[in-house]
Amino acid sequence: MRRSSRFVLPAVLAVIGLALVLWLTTRPAAPTASARPGVPVRVVSVAERDVPRFTTAIGSVLSLHSVEIRPQVEGVLTQVLVKEGQWVKTGDLLATLDDRAIRASLEQARAQLGQSQAQLQVAGVDLKRYKLLSTDNGVSRQTLDQQQALYNQLQATVKGNQAAIANAQVQLSYTQIRSPVTGRVGIRNVDEGNFLRVADTQGLFSVTQIDPIAVEFALPQQMLPTLQGLLRAPVPAVVQAYLDADGQSTLLAEGHLTLIDNQVSATTGTVRVKAEFANAQARLWPGQLVTVRLRTAVDNNALVVPPPVVQRGIDGHFVYRLDGDTVTSIPVKVLHQDSGLSIIAGVKAGDRLILDGQSRLRPGARVEVTPDAPPGTDVAEHGSQP
């Protein structure tokens, strides 16, 4: 019995030792610091391109030429030759008035002119005869002077008759109402058959020029030097008109800066500005409110990144640049920033900067780039929106 226990104990110890060796060789290795996963981030490359700068305001569309059609003589409206909403050109006949009374006055003035011309002709013959007779005292000097005065009087009468004819012709032309401008006819206020007076407060209709057209808007007085420089520039400053609807901005037309008002408003501290637009498709309409973007400058070869790339620290702005699988903090200077992009200095075109996940980073941190990119980060193709 004592002999058997002497052999069993070493056998048990051998089995335990073998099991311990097997466990040590097969257990999983403890994770090391270098095997820890990196911080997931998204990156974007620095783009280099020309970036225009804009200032935004609310503007009102104005016609460059709008006319209220009113009669210049009294008479019955006999005919309206245009329809509401019709496009007309300068000189087109719009309406006619009853002209019979004016034509009668014109014929009467012509008859009086003929009578005066006949009297003048007789007086001229007599004056010539009296001058010949006066050389040998055939008529008195007084008679010659009286004939000369009569001749002069009849000359003045002829001129008066000619002026009366011209006046009647002008009055007759007023019975044909023609368009003074190329534009669009508005809503008609008076129908045919009504008697029109010059003193009537309401006109027949309006004719409004649509193309070209203007937009007026106001900007702070601090921008006055910039505006003056834009007007002096050889190339007109670009102005864009947008329509804001349903949360979206639609470009209606692109024009150029034409005018700065001659004074600043003392109550608002703003100056009125006017821009002119080609409007062949009539996308701009008089009285319409639009969002105006005035291009004030262009940054050539600017380094552009989305706004979330730039971080603010105690010492100023900085960005995280991707170097291999780690990041480096790079101080930058923000030259311009809006809702769509930031123009920075301190990096190079093509540098890969951290776009998302900066809150978990520090210089030298290991990162893991995720393949997906958020929408709207392609600043190389899209600029800021109004």
Contacts in CASP RR format, 6 or more apart in sequence:
PFRMAT RR
TARGET T0000
AUTHOR 0000-0000-0000
METHOD contacts of the structure
MODEL  1
MRRSSRFVLPAVLAVIGLALVLWLTTRPAAPTASARPGVPVRVVSVAERD
VPRFTTAIGSVLSLHSVEIRPQVEGVLTQVLVKEGQWVKTGDLLATLDDR
AIRASLEQARAQLGQSQAQLQVAGVDLKRYKLLSTDNGVSRQTLDQQQAL
YNQLQATVKGNQAAIANAQVQLSYTQIRSPVTGRVGIRNVDEGNFLRVAD
TQGLFSVTQIDPIAVEFALPQQMLPTLQGLLRAPVPAVVQAYLDADGQST
LLAEGHLTLIDNQVSATTGTVRVKAEFANAQARLWPGQLVTVRLRTAVDN
NALVVPPPVVQRGIDGHFVYRLDGDTVTSIPVKVLHQDSGLSIIAGVKAG
DRLILDGQSRLRPGARVEVTPDAPPGTDVAEHGSQP
36 366 0 8 1.000
37 368 0 8 1.000
38 325 0 8 1.000
38 365 0 8 1.000
38 366 0 8 1.000
38 367 0 8 1.000
38 368 0 8 1.000
39 357 0 8 1.000
39 360 0 8 1.000
39 361 0 8 1.000
39 365 0 8 1.000
39 366 0 8 1.000
39 367 0 8 1.000
39 368 0 8 1.000
40 357 0 8 1.000
40 367 0 8 1.000
40 368 0 8 1.000
40 369 0 8 1.000
40 370 0 8 1.000
41 322 0 8 1.000
41 327 0 8 1.000
41 354 0 8 1.000
41 355 0 8 1.000
41 356 0 8 1.000
41 357 0 8 1.000
41 358 0 8 1.000
41 361 0 8 1.000
41 367 0 8 1.000
41 368 0 8 1.000
41 369 0 8 1.000
41 370 0 8 1.000
42 354 0 8 1.000
42 355 0 8 1.000
42 356 0 8 1.000
42 357 0 8 1.000
42 369 0 8 1.000
42 370 0 8 1.000
42 372 0 8 1.000
42 373 0 8 1.000
42 374 0 8 1.000
43 322 0 8 1.000
43 352 0 8 1.000
43 353 0 8 1.000
43 354 0 8 1.000
43 355 0 8 1.000
43 369 0 8 1.000
44 305 0 8 1.000
44 306 0 8 1.000
44 309 0 8 1.000
44 352 0 8 1.000
44 353 0 8 1.000
44 355 0 8 1.000
44 373 0 8 1.000
44 377 0 8 1.000
44 379 0 8 1.000
45 350 0 8 1.000
45 351 0 8 1.000
45 352 0 8 1.000
45 353 0 8 1.000
46 303 0 8 1.000
46 304 0 8 1.000
46 305 0 8 1.000
46 347 0 8 1.000
46 348 0 8 1.000
46 349 0 8 1.000
46 350 0 8 1.000
46 351 0 8 1.000
46 352 0 8 1.000
46 353 0 8 1.000
47 303 0 8 1.000
47 304 0 8 1.000
47 305 0 8 1.000
47 349 0 8 1.000
47 350 0 8 1.000
47 379 0 8 1.000
47 380 0 8 1.000
48 301 0 8 1.000
48 302 0 8 1.000
48 303 0 8 1.000
48 304 0 8 1.000
48 349 0 8 1.000
48 350 0 8 1.000
49 301 0 8 1.000
49 302 0 8 1.000
49 304 0 8 1.000
49 380 0 8 1.000
50 298 0 8 1.000
50 299 0 8 1.000
50 300 0 8 1.000
50 301 0 8 1.000
50 302 0 8 1.000
51 298 0 8 1.000
51 299 0 8 1.000
51 302 0 8 1.000
51 304 0 8 1.000
51 336 0 8 1.000
51 341 0 8 1.000
51 343 0 8 1.000
51 383 0 8 1.000
52 238 0 8 1.000
52 295 0 8 1.000
52 297 0 8 1.000
52 298 0 8 1.000
52 299 0 8 1.000
53 295 0 8 1.000
53 296 0 8 1.000
53 297 0 8 1.000
53 298 0 8 1.000
53 299 0 8 1.000
53 336 0 8 1.000
54 240 0 8 1.000
54 293 0 8 1.000
54 294 0 8 1.000
54 295 0 8 1.000
54 296 0 8 1.000
54 384 0 8 1.000
54 386 0 8 1.000
55 219 0 8 1.000
55 223 0 8 1.000
55 293 0 8 1.000
55 294 0 8 1.000
55 296 0 8 1.000
56 291 0 8 1.000
56 292 0 8 1.000
56 293 0 8 1.000
56 294 0 8 1.000
56 386 0 8 1.000
57 217 0 8 1.000
57 218 0 8 1.000
57 219 0 8 1.000
57 291 0 8 1.000
57 292 0 8 1.000
57 294 0 8 1.000
58 217 0 8 1.000
58 289 0 8 1.000
58 290 0 8 1.000
58 291 0 8 1.000
58 292 0 8 1.000
59 215 0 8 1.000
59 216 0 8 1.000
59 217 0 8 1.000
59 218 0 8 1.000
59 289 0 8 1.000
59 290 0 8 1.000
59 291 0 8 1.000
59 292 0 8 1.000
60 215 0 8 1.000
60 216 0 8 1.000
60 217 0 8 1.000
60 287 0 8 1.000
60 288 0 8 1.000
60 289 0 8 1.000
60 290 0 8 1.000
61 213 0 8 1.000
61 214 0 8 1.000
61 215 0 8 1.000
61 241 0 8 1.000
61 284 0 8 1.000
61 285 0 8 1.000
61 286 0 8 1.000
61 287 0 8 1.000
61 288 0 8 1.000
61 289 0 8 1.000
61 290 0 8 1.000
62 213 0 8 1.000
62 214 0 8 1.000
62 215 0 8 1.000
62 216 0 8 1.000
62 274 0 8 1.000
62 286 0 8 1.000
62 287 0 8 1.000
63 208 0 8 1.000
63 209 0 8 1.000
63 210 0 8 1.000
63 213 0 8 1.000
63 214 0 8 1.000
63 286 0 8 1.000
64 209 0 8 1.000
64 212 0 8 1.000
64 213 0 8 1.000
64 214 0 8 1.000
64 276 0 8 1.000
65 181 0 8 1.000
65 208 0 8 1.000
65 209 0 8 1.000
66 181 0 8 1.000
66 206 0 8 1.000
66 207 0 8 1.000
66 208 0 8 1.000
66 209 0 8 1.000
66 286 0 8 1.000
67 179 0 8 1.000
67 180 0 8 1.000
67 181 0 8 1.000
67 206 0 8 1.000
67 207 0 8 1.000
67 208 0 8 1.000
68 203 0 8 1.000
68 206 0 8 1.000
69 94 0 8 1.000
69 95 0 8 1.000
69 177 0 8 1.000
69 179 0 8 1.000
69 203 0 8 1.000
69 204 0 8 1.000
69 205 0 8 1.000
69 206 0 8 1.000
69 207 0 8 1.000
70 198 0 8 1.000
70 200 0 8 1.000
70 203 0 8 1.000
70 204 0 8 1.000
71 77 0 8 1.000
71 97 0 8 1.000
71 174 0 8 1.000
71 177 0 8 1.000
71 196 0 8 1.000
71 197 0 8 1.000
71 198 0 8 1.000
71 200 0 8 1.000
71 203 0 8 1.000
71 204 0 8 1.000
72 174 0 8 1.000
72 198 0 8 1.000
73 97 0 8 1.000
73 102 0 8 1.000
73 171 0 8 1.000
73 174 0 8 1.000
73 175 0 8 1.000
73 198 0 8 1.000
74 195 0 8 1.000
74 196 0 8 1.000
74 197 0 8 1.000
74 198 0 8 1.000
75 97 0 8 1.000
75 98 0 8 1.000
75 175 0 8 1.000
75 195 0 8 1.000
75 196 0 8 1.000
75 197 0 8 1.000
76 97 0 8 1.000
76 98 0 8 1.000
76 193 0 8 1.000
76 194 0 8 1.000
76 195 0 8 1.000
76 196 0 8 1.000
77 95 0 8 1.000
77 96 0 8 1.000
77 97 0 8 1.000
77 190 0 8 1.000
77 191 0 8 1.000
77 192 0 8 1.000
77 193 0 8 1.000
77 194 0 8 1.000
77 195 0 8 1.000
77 196 0 8 1.000
77 204 0 8 1.000
78 96 0 8 1.000
78 97 0 8 1.000
78 98 0 8 1.000
78 192 0 8 1.000
78 193 0 8 1.000
79 95 0 8 1.000
79 96 0 8 1.000
79 192 0 8 1.000
80 94 0 8 1.000
80 95 0 8 1.000
80 188 0 8 1.000
80 191 0 8 1.000
80 192 0 8 1.000
80 204 0 8 1.000
81 93 0 8 1.000
81 94 0 8 1.000
81 95 0 8 1.000
81 96 0 8 1.000
82 88 0 8 1.000
82 92 0 8 1.000
82 94 0 8 1.000
82 95 0 8 1.000
82 185 0 8 1.000
83 185 0 8 1.000
84 185 0 8 1.000
84 186 0 8 1.000
84 187 0 8 1.000
84 188 0 8 1.000
84 205 0 8 1.000
85 184 0 8 1.000
85 185 0 8 1.000
85 186 0 8 1.000
86 184 0 8 1.000
86 185 0 8 1.000
87 183 0 8 1.000
87 184 0 8 1.000
87 185 0 8 1.000
88 94 0 8 1.000
88 179 0 8 1.000
88 182 0 8 1.000
88 183 0 8 1.000
88 184 0 8 1.000
88 185 0 8 1.000
88 207 0 8 1.000
89 179 0 8 1.000
89 182 0 8 1.000
89 183 0 8 1.000
90 179 0 8 1.000
90 180 0 8 1.000
90 181 0 8 1.000
90 182 0 8 1.000
91 178 0 8 1.000
91 179 0 8 1.000
91 180 0 8 1.000
92 178 0 8 1.000
92 179 0 8 1.000
93 176 0 8 1.000
93 177 0 8 1.000
93 178 0 8 1.000
94 177 0 8 1.000
94 178 0 8 1.000
94 179 0 8 1.000
94 185 0 8 1.000
94 204 0 8 1.000
94 207 0 8 1.000
95 177 0 8 1.000
95 204 0 8 1.000
96 175 0 8 1.000
96 176 0 8 1.000
96 177 0 8 1.000
97 174 0 8 1.000
97 175 0 8 1.000
97 176 0 8 1.000
97 177 0 8 1.000
97 196 0 8 1.000
98 175 0 8 1.000
99 172 0 8 1.000
99 175 0 8 1.000
102 168 0 8 1.000
102 171 0 8 1.000
102 172 0 8 1.000
102 175 0 8 1.000
103 172 0 8 1.000
105 168 0 8 1.000
105 171 0 8 1.000
106 165 0 8 1.000
106 168 0 8 1.000
106 169 0 8 1.000
106 172 0 8 1.000
109 161 0 8 1.000
109 164 0 8 1.000
109 165 0 8 1.000
109 167 0 8 1.000
109 168 0 8 1.000
110 165 0 8 1.000
112 161 0 8 1.000
112 164 0 8 1.000
113 158 0 8 1.000
113 161 0 8 1.000
113 162 0 8 1.000
113 164 0 8 1.000
113 165 0 8 1.000
114 161 0 8 1.000
116 154 0 8 1.000
116 157 0 8 1.000
116 158 0 8 1.000
116 161 0 8 1.000
117 158 0 8 1.000
119 154 0 8 1.000
119 157 0 8 1.000
120 151 0 8 1.000
120 154 0 8 1.000
120 155 0 8 1.000
120 157 0 8 1.000
120 158 0 8 1.000
123 147 0 8 1.000
123 150 0 8 1.000
123 151 0 8 1.000
123 154 0 8 1.000
124 151 0 8 1.000
126 147 0 8 1.000
127 144 0 8 1.000
127 147 0 8 1.000
127 148 0 8 1.000
127 150 0 8 1.000
127 151 0 8 1.000
130 139 0 8 1.000
130 143 0 8 1.000
130 144 0 8 1.000
130 147 0 8 1.000
131 144 0 8 1.000
133 139 0 8 1.000
134 141 0 8 1.000
134 144 0 8 1.000
177 204 0 8 1.000
179 207 0 8 1.000
180 207 0 8 1.000
181 207 0 8 1.000
181 208 0 8 1.000
181 209 0 8 1.000
182 209 0 8 1.000
183 207 0 8 1.000
183 208 0 8 1.000
183 209 0 8 1.000
183 210 0 8 1.000
183 211 0 8 1.000
184 207 0 8 1.000
184 208 0 8 1.000
184 210 0 8 1.000
185 205 0 8 1.000
185 206 0 8 1.000
185 207 0 8 1.000
186 205 0 8 1.000
186 206 0 8 1.000
186 207 0 8 1.000
186 208 0 8 1.000
187 205 0 8 1.000
188 204 0 8 1.000
188 205 0 8 1.000
189 202 0 8 1.000
189 203 0 8 1.000
189 204 0 8 1.000
189 205 0 8 1.000
190 196 0 8 1.000
190 202 0 8 1.000
190 203 0 8 1.000
190 204 0 8 1.000
196 204 0 8 1.000
208 286 0 8 1.000
210 279 0 8 1.000
210 282 0 8 1.000
210 284 0 8 1.000
210 285 0 8 1.000
210 286 0 8 1.000
211 278 0 8 1.000
211 279 0 8 1.000
211 280 0 8 1.000
211 282 0 8 1.000
212 276 0 8 1.000
212 277 0 8 1.000
212 278 0 8 1.000
212 279 0 8 1.000
213 276 0 8 1.000
213 277 0 8 1.000
213 279 0 8 1.000
213 284 0 8 1.000
213 286 0 8 1.000
214 258 0 8 1.000
214 274 0 8 1.000
214 275 0 8 1.000
214 276 0 8 1.000
214 277 0 8 1.000
215 239 0 8 1.000
215 241 0 8 1.000
215 274 0 8 1.000
215 275 0 8 1.000
215 277 0 8 1.000
215 284 0 8 1.000
215 290 0 8 1.000
215 292 0 8 1.000
216 272 0 8 1.000
216 273 0 8 1.000
216 274 0 8 1.000
217 272 0 8 1.000
217 273 0 8 1.000
217 275 0 8 1.000
217 292 0 8 1.000
218 265 0 8 1.000
218 268 0 8 1.000
218 270 0 8 1.000
218 271 0 8 1.000
218 272 0 8 1.000
218 273 0 8 1.000
219 227 0 8 1.000
219 270 0 8 1.000
219 271 0 8 1.000
219 273 0 8 1.000
219 294 0 8 1.000
220 269 0 8 1.000
220 270 0 8 1.000
220 271 0 8 1.000
221 264 0 8 1.000
221 269 0 8 1.000
221 270 0 8 1.000
221 271 0 8 1.000
223 271 0 8 1.000
223 296 0 8 1.000
224 260 0 8 1.000
224 264 0 8 1.000
224 271 0 8 1.000
226 296 0 8 1.000
227 257 0 8 1.000
227 260 0 8 1.000
227 271 0 8 1.000
227 273 0 8 1.000
228 260 0 8 1.000
230 237 0 8 1.000
230 257 0 8 1.000
230 294 0 8 1.000
230 296 0 8 1.000
231 237 0 8 1.000
231 257 0 8 1.000
231 260 0 8 1.000
236 255 0 8 1.000
236 256 0 8 1.000
236 257 0 8 1.000
236 258 0 8 1.000
237 256 0 8 1.000
237 257 0 8 1.000
237 294 0 8 1.000
237 295 0 8 1.000
237 296 0 8 1.000
238 254 0 8 1.000
238 255 0 8 1.000
238 256 0 8 1.000
238 294 0 8 1.000
238 295 0 8 1.000
239 254 0 8 1.000
239 255 0 8 1.000
239 256 0 8 1.000
239 257 0 8 1.000
239 275 0 8 1.000
239 277 0 8 1.000
239 292 0 8 1.000
239 293 0 8 1.000
239 294 0 8 1.000
239 295 0 8 1.000
240 251 0 8 1.000
240 253 0 8 1.000
240 254 0 8 1.000
240 255 0 8 1.000
240 292 0 8 1.000
240 293 0 8 1.000
240 295 0 8 1.000
240 386 0 8 1.000
241 251 0 8 1.000
241 252 0 8 1.000
241 253 0 8 1.000
241 254 0 8 1.000
241 255 0 8 1.000
241 275 0 8 1.000
241 277 0 8 1.000
241 284 0 8 1.000
241 290 0 8 1.000
241 291 0 8 1.000
241 292 0 8 1.000
242 249 0 8 1.000
242 250 0 8 1.000
242 251 0 8 1.000
242 252 0 8 1.000
242 290 0 8 1.000
242 291 0 8 1.000
242 292 0 8 1.000
242 293 0 8 1.000
242 386 0 8 1.000
243 249 0 8 1.000
243 250 0 8 1.000
243 252 0 8 1.000
243 288 0 8 1.000
243 290 0 8 1.000
243 291 0 8 1.000
244 291 0 8 1.000
249 291 0 8 1.000
249 385 0 8 1.000
249 386 0 8 1.000
252 283 0 8 1.000
252 284 0 8 1.000
252 290 0 8 1.000
253 277 0 8 1.000
253 278 0 8 1.000
253 279 0 8 1.000
253 283 0 8 1.000
253 284 0 8 1.000
254 277 0 8 1.000
255 275 0 8 1.000
255 276 0 8 1.000
255 277 0 8 1.000
255 278 0 8 1.000
256 275 0 8 1.000
256 276 0 8 1.000
257 273 0 8 1.000
257 274 0 8 1.000
257 275 0 8 1.000
257 294 0 8 1.000
258 274 0 8 1.000
258 275 0 8 1.000
258 276 0 8 1.000
259 273 0 8 1.000
259 274 0 8 1.000
260 271 0 8 1.000
260 272 0 8 1.000
260 273 0 8 1.000
261 271 0 8 1.000
261 272 0 8 1.000
261 273 0 8 1.000
261 274 0 8 1.000
263 271 0 8 1.000
264 270 0 8 1.000
264 271 0 8 1.000
265 271 0 8 1.000
265 272 0 8 1.000
273 294 0 8 1.000
275 292 0 8 1.000
275 294 0 8 1.000
277 284 0 8 1.000
284 290 0 8 1.000
291 386 0 8 1.000
293 386 0 8 1.000
299 335 0 8 1.000
299 336 0 8 1.000
299 343 0 8 1.000
302 335 0 8 1.000
302 336 0 8 1.000
302 343 0 8 1.000
303 343 0 8 1.000
303 344 0 8 1.000
303 345 0 8 1.000
303 346 0 8 1.000
303 347 0 8 1.000
303 348 0 8 1.000
303 349 0 8 1.000
304 341 0 8 1.000
304 342 0 8 1.000
304 343 0 8 1.000
304 379 0 8 1.000
304 380 0 8 1.000
305 319 0 8 1.000
305 341 0 8 1.000
305 342 0 8 1.000
305 344 0 8 1.000
305 353 0 8 1.000
305 379 0 8 1.000
306 340 0 8 1.000
306 341 0 8 1.000
306 342 0 8 1.000
306 355 0 8 1.000
306 376 0 8 1.000
306 377 0 8 1.000
306 379 0 8 1.000
307 337 0 8 1.000
307 338 0 8 1.000
307 339 0 8 1.000
307 340 0 8 1.000
307 341 0 8 1.000
307 342 0 8 1.000
308 355 0 8 1.000
308 356 0 8 1.000
309 319 0 8 1.000
309 342 0 8 1.000
309 353 0 8 1.000
309 354 0 8 1.000
309 355 0 8 1.000
310 317 0 8 1.000
310 318 0 8 1.000
310 319 0 8 1.000
310 332 0 8 1.000
310 334 0 8 1.000
310 337 0 8 1.000
310 342 0 8 1.000
310 344 0 8 1.000
311 317 0 8 1.000
311 318 0 8 1.000
311 319 0 8 1.000
311 320 0 8 1.000
311 358 0 8 1.000
312 318 0 8 1.000
315 331 0 8 1.000
316 331 0 8 1.000
317 331 0 8 1.000
317 332 0 8 1.000
317 333 0 8 1.000
317 334 0 8 1.000
317 344 0 8 1.000
318 329 0 8 1.000
318 330 0 8 1.000
318 331 0 8 1.000
318 332 0 8 1.000
319 329 0 8 1.000
319 330 0 8 1.000
319 332 0 8 1.000
319 344 0 8 1.000
319 347 0 8 1.000
319 353 0 8 1.000
319 354 0 8 1.000
320 327 0 8 1.000
320 328 0 8 1.000
320 329 0 8 1.000
320 330 0 8 1.000
320 353 0 8 1.000
320 354 0 8 1.000
320 358 0 8 1.000
320 361 0 8 1.000
321 327 0 8 1.000
321 328 0 8 1.000
321 329 0 8 1.000
321 330 0 8 1.000
321 347 0 8 1.000
321 351 0 8 1.000
321 352 0 8 1.000
321 353 0 8 1.000
321 354 0 8 1.000
322 352 0 8 1.000
322 353 0 8 1.000
322 354 0 8 1.000
322 367 0 8 1.000
322 369 0 8 1.000
325 366 0 8 1.000
325 367 0 8 1.000
325 368 0 8 1.000
326 364 0 8 1.000
326 365 0 8 1.000
326 366 0 8 1.000
326 367 0 8 1.000
327 354 0 8 1.000
327 361 0 8 1.000
327 363 0 8 1.000
327 364 0 8 1.000
327 365 0 8 1.000
327 367 0 8 1.000
328 363 0 8 1.000
328 364 0 8 1.000
329 363 0 8 1.000
330 346 0 8 1.000
330 347 0 8 1.000
331 346 0 8 1.000
332 344 0 8 1.000
332 345 0 8 1.000
332 346 0 8 1.000
332 347 0 8 1.000
333 344 0 8 1.000
333 345 0 8 1.000
333 346 0 8 1.000
334 342 0 8 1.000
334 343 0 8 1.000
334 344 0 8 1.000
335 343 0 8 1.000
335 344 0 8 1.000
335 345 0 8 1.000
336 342 0 8 1.000
336 343 0 8 1.000
337 343 0 8 1.000
338 384 0 8 1.000
339 384 0 8 1.000
339 385 0 8 1.000
340 379 0 8 1.000
340 382 0 8 1.000
340 383 0 8 1.000
340 384 0 8 1.000
340 385 0 8 1.000
341 379 0 8 1.000
341 383 0 8 1.000
341 384 0 8 1.000
347 353 0 8 1.000
354 361 0 8 1.000
354 367 0 8 1.000
355 373 0 8 1.000
355 374 0 8 1.000
355 377 0 8 1.000
356 374 0 8 1.000
361 367 0 8 1.000
376 382 0 8 1.000
END
